């Protein structure tokens, strides 16, 4: 994701360059794993993660970036020999919003995922086979608890910022709720304190589509291959909700597609696009991870004061961002979050960015986000008294 | 569909009473069938239809009501021995919006459907087996051409009004385009001159969901049973788009559901509701009909002056209605229709009704619609000089 056209404009082409995904494992059958929110134990736990920039001597310049539903640890730069810029490459790098000349940026793949971190496709040490549905139910709080272990491992006491869009924004809020003393500032983008019934409904249809595919085999498909058709349809639904009516109009209008001869072949470009995105997704994302992670999102709920269950330090700062045409995580949800923060007397700034890109905007509206994030981080960092340019 | 609570309020409990579905068949292998828009022939063609009220001597009080995607000929009253009010029962009956003390109301099931009219589940006379995908591609214009034959058969030259919501509204507009001299007034509700890419995208996912089910068997499932899982998921997607974010919030909020014990059983009421509606749909609607009809909707396009291809009589009147919270057929599409009508110098009134019900509003916002439709029909009828109360 991200627009390749926009890339490099803001940074004179300077990027993170070649980066490598690392792994951090904790816990074993003997102990030291995670106690999950639902009470079950998980061990060992591996997190795939990447870092960009350099941790300063005071360890005060670390920014944790959290990915969305189908994202991964590869947020910036490219991998050796590949042309695969990270999902927020436009935002992370020298001179960019998360300026790696100044900050040490960390991104890890969530627990429950399928991009190097422990999830349903990982080997269950009890059986030597993939967990599949024996993987325990995970919560956004568990994703954050695993990240906390990684942050400990990196020797960082307090993060300068935790930032992310969509489900990444939920993790940002969960960090504040779970470990308020360890978050100097928070940047929740295009997110919500909890899912509305409409958001749950879309996720439920996504799950039903996967589970309706007989190739899903109650989750035990690993020796046979993915439930490709169900997963592709699930992702098509997602893509409709990530775009806006307007951005679809601009991208496709009613342009016709060539080459359909059988009945119900695509007539319109938008149909071909959705099928392409659906099929591509099957190659890169585990169906069971999609089930587990969407459930974690639906159950997430920090409304009604739960965000403030632990005392938040007075100097914690919030930058809340939403996008005008985002109907999946509408601005009304960000405004509700801001009201909740204000009720808690938090230091919160809110900005709704004009955009036609819908929910995808947090990945593609780079210029405005860069402006907001850069200044917010500079003020936070300098106010901390640990850095002057 | 429709709200049973609202029923009877406006009419002191008077309804159409017991009604019966009738059948009209035309054409045979020898000829007299339909020449479809794509050039293919279809014969015989049966239309299931119902009528309510009495045709007057001048045959000037006939109103054709057109149903939406999954509707049928049963628009009002109940069938003998059943408690199954028609889909627009709140709008059609003595003293109601379409007042059967004054008007003769006709509703027929569309060609391509599965509720008594000829469609892919009908017997192909060439093989003695269901058509399945040998059924020809149909267009909204074909639905209307078949209705025109029925209207001829009933001896009606000019319809006092053609009315309908959603795909019903498309048929209304197609009547104006195909047979302008035979339409005295038109009431297109919650509809569009053509689908946007977002509307096409939702329909495409619906089709993909059906076709992804191996039980679909390339359309040849009739001896085995419906592709139940794919069709249920398809309908779940539909139901999300028929409601609004707000109406889902009001109906479900985040209320929990009891009884889920296995992983990925529904947690929330909204999930249980969608599964219930999806499963119920499988029992009442043919999967192939869903494919054919959604394609007809996506290909429908009367924009760019095509609505006026034939000359529209000067006395033709339009009442365009849309609903504030309808994001599937947003008011902007109705406003575009009104602009198109005004460019054609047509006599058009437009009203956007306040509602939180989303696209479902045309089925449930009875009071405002009744007010608008009743007065519009009275003015049209009286202006015609054939009726004074």
Contacts between the chains, C-beta under 8 A, distances in Angstrom:
chain1	res1	chain2	res2	distance
A	133	B	263	5.5
A	137	B	263	6.6
A	194	B	254	6.8
A	195	B	254	7.7
A	196	B	245	6.1
A	196	B	248	6.9
A	196	B	249	6.1
A	197	B	248	4.0
A	197	B	249	6.0
A	197	B	251	7.5
A	197	B	252	4.3
A	197	B	253	6.5
A	197	B	254	6.8
A	197	B	268	6.9
A	197	B	269	8.0
A	197	B	270	4.1
A	198	B	240	6.7
A	198	B	243	7.7
A	198	B	245	4.7
A	198	B	248	4.9
A	198	B	249	7.8
A	200	B	254	7.6
A	200	B	268	5.4
A	200	B	270	5.5
A	200	B	271	6.6
A	201	B	236	7.8
A	201	B	239	7.9
A	201	B	240	4.8
A	201	B	248	6.7
A	201	B	270	5.2
A	201	B	271	7.3
A	201	B	274	5.9
A	202	B	240	6.3
A	204	B	236	7.4
A	204	B	266	7.2
A	204	B	268	7.9
A	204	B	270	7.3
A	204	B	271	4.4
A	204	B	274	5.9
A	204	B	275	7.9
A	205	B	233	6.2
A	205	B	236	4.7
A	205	B	237	5.5
A	205	B	240	6.7
A	205	B	274	6.8
A	207	B	264	5.9
A	208	B	232	7.4
A	208	B	233	5.1
A	208	B	236	6.3
A	208	B	274	7.8
A	208	B	275	7.2
A	208	B	278	7.5
A	209	B	209	6.2
A	209	B	212	7.8
A	209	B	233	4.9
A	211	B	264	6.7
A	212	B	209	7.8
A	212	B	212	7.9
A	212	B	213	6.8
A	212	B	229	3.6
A	212	B	230	6.2
A	212	B	232	7.3
A	212	B	233	5.4
A	213	B	212	6.7
A	214	B	214	6.3
A	229	B	212	3.6
A	230	B	212	6.2
A	232	B	208	7.4
A	232	B	212	7.3
A	233	B	205	6.3
A	233	B	208	5.1
A	233	B	209	5.0
A	233	B	212	5.4
A	233	B	233	7.2
A	236	B	201	7.8
A	236	B	204	7.4
A	236	B	205	4.7
A	236	B	208	6.3
A	237	B	205	5.5
A	237	B	237	6.5
A	239	B	201	7.9
A	240	B	198	6.7
A	240	B	201	4.8
A	240	B	202	6.3
A	240	B	205	6.7
A	243	B	198	7.7
A	245	B	196	6.1
A	245	B	198	4.7
A	245	B	327	8.0
A	245	B	330	7.3
A	248	B	196	6.9
A	248	B	197	4.0
A	248	B	198	4.9
A	248	B	201	6.7
A	249	B	196	6.1
A	249	B	197	6.0
A	249	B	198	7.8
A	251	B	197	7.5
A	252	B	197	4.3
A	253	B	197	6.5
A	254	B	194	6.8
A	254	B	195	7.7
A	254	B	197	6.8
A	254	B	200	7.6
A	254	B	301	7.2
A	263	B	133	5.5
A	263	B	137	6.7
A	263	B	291	8.0
A	264	B	207	5.9
A	264	B	211	6.7
A	264	B	291	5.8
A	264	B	295	6.7
A	266	B	204	7.1
A	267	B	295	7.7
A	267	B	298	6.8
A	267	B	299	6.7
A	268	B	197	6.9
A	268	B	200	5.4
A	268	B	204	7.9
A	268	B	298	7.1
A	269	B	197	8.0
A	270	B	197	4.1
A	270	B	200	5.5
A	270	B	201	5.2
A	270	B	204	7.3
A	271	B	200	6.6
A	271	B	201	7.3
A	271	B	204	4.4
A	274	B	201	5.9
A	274	B	204	5.9
A	274	B	205	6.8
A	274	B	208	7.8
A	275	B	204	7.9
A	275	B	208	7.2
A	278	B	208	7.5
A	291	B	263	8.0
A	291	B	264	5.8
A	295	B	264	6.7
A	295	B	267	7.7
A	298	B	267	6.8
A	298	B	268	7.0
A	299	B	267	6.7
A	301	B	254	7.1
A	327	B	245	7.9
A	327	B	327	7.2
A	330	B	245	7.3
